[in-house]
Amino acid sequence: MQEILLEARNIKKYFPIKKGLLLREVGQVKAVDDVSLSVRRGETLGLVGESGCGKSTLGRTLIRLYEPTAGDINFDGKDFLKLSGQELRQKRKNIQMIFQDPYAALDPRMTIGQIIAQPFQIHKALGPKEAEVRVKQLLELVGLRASHINRYPHEFSGGQRQRICIARAVALEPELIICDEPVSALDVSIQAQVLNLLKDLQERLKLTYIFISHDLSVIEHVCDRVAVMYLGKIVEVATRDELFKNPQHPYTQALLGAIPHVGEGKKQMKRSLSGDVPSPINPPSGCHFHPRCVYKMDICSKERPVLKGSDHQTSCWLLDKNQNINDTSKKESL
C-alpha cells in the first residue's frame, strides 16, 4: 500500500454573493461542498467532471491559493491549514501548480530565465549564478534550448509556453504538482507531447500528480486513480481500469457514454446527459445529480448519499438498494 502524501477531509469552499450599497451577503456559491480525498505518493490522481463542477477550485484550495471555508488538509504528515509564515513558505516548496492557460500564466515583461528563476529568489534557494545554471538545465529538461533563456514569452508557441510553466513548477523539486487542465488549451498533436513529458518527469523526479481534466481520454492515458466530481461533490473514486470498465454512478456512466465511438461509418454515442447543471448557489436537495438521473427514486431528492466502498467508492442510493446499474444500462443500450 502506497503512503498517503495528501489527505483532504470535508473540504468546503463557498464564495459569498454580496449586493447593495453595504455589500451585504445575500447568498453563497458552493463551489466545493464537503469533499474528501487522498493522494498516494507517486501516483497520478485524476479529477474529472463537467465544466463548472468545482475541479479547479478544489485544486486551488488544496494548495491554499483559496483558503477553504471548512475542512482539513494534511500534507506530508502536517496539518497544512495550520501552517503560516516561514513554515508555510517552506512547505509550499513541496507543492506546486501548473495552470490551464500558458499565455496568462507567464508575465510578458519578464524573460523566461527570470520567470523560471523566480522560485529560487522567493525561497532564497540559489544565488544568481547558480540559478542561471539551474534554469538552463531545467529548460533542457523540458525539451527547450538553454540558449532560449533571454527570450520573452511572446516568442514561444502555446506548447513551448506550457513547457516553461512545467519547468517553473519542478524548479524547487516538489513532491506534489497539481495540473489544472494543462493540455486543454493546446493543439491535439502538442497535447500528446506535453502529456508524455509529464509522465517522463514523474518517473525521473519521483513526482505525485493531481491531474484535473474534463477530457476522459486524457484521464485514461495518464491517471492511476480517478475521482469523478459533480456540482462540488465527489460521486465516485476508483482505479482507472476499474472506473472505465465498471462505472457505478449514473453520472460516470453518462460521461463515459457521451464519448463518441466510431462504428459503421459514423460516430455514435451511447447516452448523453439531459438538462443543464444546477446552480451551485442553490443546489438540489438530496443527491445533487437526481434532477438529471434516469434512475432516480424518491429517496434521491430527500437524502444525500455518501461515498461507500473500499477500493471502488460510489455515492448512489441505487447501490444501497442492491440494484445493478450496469445491467440496467446495458439493456437500455441494446
TAZISUL-V856120 format. One record per backbone hydrogen bond with DSSP energy under -1.0 kcal/mol. CO is the residue of the C=O (numbers start at 1). NH is the residue of the N-H. If there is no record, write none. Layout:
# TAZISUL-V856120
CO | NH
CO | NH
This chain:
# TAZISUL-V856120
3 | 41
5 | 76
6 | 39
7 | 74
8 | 37
9 | 72
11 | 35
12 | 69
12 | 70
13 | 32
15 | 29
17 | 26
17 | 27
19 | 24
20 | 23
24 | 19
27 | 17
29 | 15
29 | 31
32 | 13
35 | 11
37 | 8
39 | 5
39 | 6
40 | 43
43 | 209
44 | 224
44 | 225
45 | 211
46 | 227
47 | 213
48 | 229
50 | 53
53 | 232
54 | 58
55 | 59
56 | 60
57 | 61
58 | 62
59 | 63
60 | 65
60 | 66
70 | 12
72 | 9
73 | 80
74 | 7
75 | 78
78 | 75
78 | 80
79 | 82
84 | 87
85 | 89
86 | 90
87 | 91
88 | 92
91 | 94
92 | 95
94 | 175
94 | 176
96 | 178
98 | 180
101 | 105
107 | 110
111 | 115
112 | 116
113 | 117
117 | 121
118 | 122
119 | 123
120 | 125
127 | 131
128 | 132
129 | 133
130 | 134
131 | 135
132 | 136
133 | 137
134 | 138
135 | 139
136 | 140
137 | 141
138 | 142
139 | 144
140 | 143
145 | 148
146 | 149
148 | 151
149 | 113
151 | 112
152 | 155
153 | 156
157 | 161
158 | 162
159 | 163
160 | 164
161 | 165
162 | 166
163 | 167
164 | 168
165 | 169
166 | 170
170 | 173
175 | 208
176 | 96
177 | 210
178 | 98
179 | 181
179 | 212
183 | 186
187 | 191
188 | 192
190 | 194
191 | 195
192 | 196
193 | 197
194 | 198
195 | 199
196 | 200
197 | 201
198 | 202
199 | 203
200 | 204
201 | 205
202 | 207
208 | 177
209 | 45
210 | 179
211 | 47
212 | 181
215 | 219
216 | 220
217 | 221
218 | 222
219 | 223
224 | 240
225 | 46
226 | 238
227 | 48
228 | 235
228 | 236
230 | 233
232 | 33
233 | 230
235 | 315
236 | 228
237 | 313
238 | 226
239 | 243
240 | 244
241 | 245
242 | 246
249 | 253
250 | 254
251 | 255
252 | 256
253 | 257
254 | 258
256 | 259
257 | 270
257 | 271
261 | 268
263 | 266
266 | 263
268 | 261
280 | 30
287 | 290
289 | 292
299 | 302
299 | 303
300 | 287
308 | 314
313 | 237
314 | 308
317 | 321
318 | 323
319 | 322
324 | 328
325 | 329
326 | 330
327 | 331
328 | 332
329 | 333
